[in-house]
Amino acid sequence: MPTSRPVIVDVGGVAVQLLTSEPELIYVLEGRFKKFLNPSAEPVFQFEITLVPDGTFDVDADLHVGGRQGHWIMQRGDFHAEWNVAERRGCIRQTLNPYAIDSVLRIVHTLVLAADGGFLLHASSAVRGGRAYLFTGPSGAGKSTIVGLAPHDVTVLTDEISYVKRCAEGYVAFGTPFAGERSELGEPASAPVSALFQLGRGIETRRDRLDEAETVQTLMRNILFFADDHDLTDRVLDTACDFAARVPAFRLHFAPDDRVWQTIQ
């Protein structure tokens, strides 16, 4: 019987060990998360993954996330996963593709962050001068464009899903492997969040300050959270309010010109 081999994916300081004996899947995992592999990290959670053939699940099934007493069930048309939070272990049955485990990890991180005072945000993010900047908005607002215009001294954390965590020094943004249109992994770096920008296209570049209520509304429209859990939802709202009170936020209208970064800073 083939021996299981661990692949440890470390995002935001939360290392998740993925165990599988399938060489094809190991190759997929190591390629998908290459910048975020950390074999020396102590895993916080462990998932055993079993490959199943195409057609095992209803390919048209929507994502469902449900939990009771710390036991979560996550399923979609390409995977079925179960996770026991107290035991810090779970199992995944999935077809051979990188999107299933990508989705499971996103869900797991949203649950962990919600409990710890953080969130995944539908936003691009980047670091310049030791400070992180978040750029959120609906599809087409320019999240990928703005990091694509970044100067050479900017480190892109993500063009799609930003990882924000409350730490001793305030809110910190971390790089993620959850890629968007650029299809590139972010960098495994982190920095304190300096500002949040709600993006909009414009003929000329300008920024206007958002008040706390507008900031909370912007956050809640763009925070990723998949589970129907009232307690965790309340915690996410509390975190959004706390973030809005601590971090300045702006509405940023910009033309696709690299000079926008002068306005950002």
C-alpha positions in Angstrom: 0.0 0.0 0.0 1.5 3.4 -1.0 2.7 5.5 1.9 1.0 8.9 2.6 3.2 11.9 2.1 2.6 15.2 3.8 2.4 18.5 2.0 2.3 21.4 4.5 0.7 24.7 3.3 1.4 27.7 5.5 -0.9 30.7 5.0 -1.0 33.5 7.6 1.0 31.5 10.0 -1.6 28.7 10.0 0.0 25.6 8.7 -2.3 22.9 7.3 -0.9 19.4 6.6 -2.3 17.6 3.6 -1.8 13.9 3.6 -2.2 11.7 0.5 -0.6 8.7 -1.1 -1.6 9.7 -4.6 1.6 10.9 -6.5 -0.5 12.8 -9.1 -2.2 14.7 -6.4 1.0 15.5 -4.6 2.4 16.9 -7.8 -0.8 19.1 -8.2 -0.6 20.3 -4.6 3.1 21.2 -4.7 2.6 23.1 -7.9 -0.5 24.9 -6.7 0.9 26.0 -3.4 4.7 26.1 -4.2 5.5 29.5 -2.6 3.5 28.6 0.6 5.0 25.1 1.2 6.6 25.0 4.7 7.7 21.4 5.5 9.3 22.5 8.8 6.1 24.1 10.2 4.1 22.6 13.0 0.7 21.8 11.5 -2.3 23.3 13.2 -4.7 21.1 11.3 -4.4 17.9 9.2 -6.4 16.6 6.3 -6.2 13.2 4.7 -7.1 13.4 1.0 -8.5 10.5 -1.1 -8.9 10.8 -4.9 -12.2 9.8 -6.4 -13.0 9.5 -10.1 -14.8 12.1 -12.1 -18.5 11.7 -11.9 -18.5 10.7 -8.2 -20.3 13.9 -7.2 -23.0 15.9 -8.8 -20.9 18.4 -10.9 -23.7 21.0 -10.7 -23.9 20.9 -6.9 -23.5 24.3 -5.2 -21.1 24.8 -2.4 -22.5 23.9 1.0 -20.9 24.5 4.4 -22.6 23.3 7.6 -21.4 22.7 11.1 -22.6 21.5 14.4 -20.6 21.3 17.7 -17.3 21.8 16.0 -17.8 19.3 13.2 -17.9 20.9 9.8 -19.1 19.4 6.5 -18.1 21.1 3.2 -19.1 19.9 -0.2 -19.4 20.9 -3.8 -19.5 19.3 -7.2 -15.8 18.2 -7.0 -15.3 17.4 -3.3 -16.7 16.3 0.0 -14.8 17.3 3.2 -15.3 16.8 6.9 -13.4 18.6 9.6 -13.4 18.2 13.4 -12.1 21.4 14.9 -11.4 19.9 18.4 -9.5 17.0 17.0 -7.8 19.2 14.5 -8.2 16.6 11.8 -10.3 16.2 8.7 -10.7 14.2 5.5 -11.3 15.2 1.9 -12.6 13.1 -1.0 -12.0 15.0 -4.2 -11.4 14.7 -7.9 -7.9 15.4 -9.4 -7.9 19.1 -9.6 -6.3 22.0 -7.7 -9.6 23.9 -7.2 -11.1 21.5 -4.7 -8.4 21.8 -2.0 -8.1 25.5 -2.8 -11.7 25.9 -1.8 -11.4 23.7 1.3 -8.5 25.8 2.5 -10.3 29.1 1.9 -13.3 27.8 3.9 -11.1 26.5 6.7 -9.2 29.8 6.9 -12.5 31.9 7.0 -13.7 29.8 10.0 -10.3 30.1 11.8 -10.1 33.8 11.1 -13.7 34.5 12.2 -13.0 33.0 15.6 -9.7 34.9 16.0 -10.6 38.4 14.9 -9.7 38.3 11.2 -11.2 37.7 7.7 -10.6 36.8 4.1 -11.5 39.8 1.9 -12.3 39.8 -1.7 -9.5 42.3 -2.4 -6.0 42.6 -3.8 -3.3 43.7 -1.5 0.3 44.8 -1.7 3.2 46.0 0.5 5.2 49.2 0.0 7.6 50.7 2.5 6.7 48.2 5.1 3.0 49.0 5.0 0.2 47.0 3.4 -2.7 48.4 1.3 -6.0 46.6 0.6 -8.0 47.2 -2.6 -11.5 46.0 -2.7 -14.6 46.3 -4.9 -16.8 44.4 -7.2 -15.5 42.5 -10.2 -14.2 44.9 -12.8 -13.4 47.6 -10.3 -9.7 47.2 -10.9 -8.3 45.0 -8.1 -6.0 43.2 -10.4 -5.2 46.3 -12.5 -4.0 48.3 -9.5 -1.5 45.7 -8.4 -0.5 45.2 -12.0 0.4 49.0 -12.1 2.5 48.7 -8.9 6.1 50.0 -9.0 9.0 47.5 -8.7 9.5 48.2 -5.0 6.0 46.9 -4.3 5.4 43.3 -3.1 2.1 41.9 -4.2 0.4 39.8 -1.5 -2.5 38.7 -3.7 -4.6 39.9 -6.6 -7.8 38.2 -5.4 -8.2 37.2 -1.8 -6.6 39.2 1.0 -5.8 37.6 4.4 -6.3 40.0 7.3 -5.5 39.0 10.8 -5.6 40.9 14.1 -2.2 40.8 15.8 -0.6 42.6 18.7 0.5 45.4 16.4 -3.0 45.8 14.9 -4.3 44.4 11.7 -1.8 42.7 9.5 -2.2 41.5 5.8 -0.5 38.3 4.7 0.2 36.9 1.3 -2.0 34.1 0.0 -1.9 31.5 -2.7 -5.5 32.2 -3.7 -4.9 33.7 -7.1 -7.3 35.6 -9.4 -7.1 36.9 -12.9 -3.3 37.2 -12.9 -3.1 33.5 -12.1 0.0 34.2 -10.0 0.5 33.3 -6.4 1.1 36.1 -4.0 4.3 36.4 -2.0 4.6 34.8 1.5 5.1 38.2 3.1 3.2 40.3 5.6 2.9 43.9 6.9 0.6 46.0 9.1 -2.4 47.4 7.2 -2.0 51.1 6.4 -5.3 51.7 4.5 -8.2 50.2 2.8 -9.4 51.4 -0.6 -12.8 50.9 -2.2 -12.0 51.0 -5.9 -13.9 52.6 -8.8 -12.8 53.4 -12.4 -12.5 57.1 -13.3 -11.0 59.5 -15.9 -8.8 61.0 -13.3 -7.4 59.7 -10.0 -8.8 61.0 -6.7 -9.5 59.6 -3.2 -12.2 60.5 -0.7 -12.3 59.4 3.0 -14.9 56.9 4.0 -16.5 57.2 7.4 -16.6 54.2 9.8 -20.2 53.2 8.7 -19.2 53.2 5.0 -16.1 51.2 5.8 -18.1 48.5 7.7 -20.5 48.3 4.8 -17.7 48.0 2.3 -16.1 45.2 4.4 -19.2 43.2 4.9 -20.0 43.3 1.2 -16.6 41.8 0.4 -15.6 39.6 3.3 -15.7 35.9 2.4 -17.7 33.7 4.7 -19.4 30.5 3.6 -21.0 29.1 6.8 -24.5 29.6 8.2 -23.3 30.2 11.8 -24.8 33.1 13.7 -22.1 33.3 16.4 -19.2 33.4 13.9 -21.2 35.9 11.7 -21.6 38.2 14.7 -17.8 37.9 15.3 -17.1 38.9 11.7 -19.3 42.0 12.1 -17.6 42.9 15.4 -14.2 42.6 13.6 -15.3 44.7 10.7 -16.4 47.4 13.2 -13.1 47.3 15.0 -11.1 47.4 11.8 -13.1 50.4 10.6 -12.3 52.2 13.9 -8.6 51.6 13.6 -7.7 51.6 9.9 -8.4 54.6 7.5 -10.4 53.8 4.4 -10.9 55.7 1.2 -13.0 55.6 -2.0 -10.4 55.6 -4.8 -11.3 56.5 -8.4 -8.4 55.9 -10.7 -7.4 55.9 -14.3 -5.2 52.9 -15.4 -2.0 54.9 -14.9 0.9 53.9 -12.6 0.8 57.4 -11.0 -2.1 56.1 -9.0 0.4 54.8 -6.5 1.4 58.3 -5.7 -2.2 59.0 -4.6 -2.3 55.7 -2.7 0.5 56.7 -0.4 
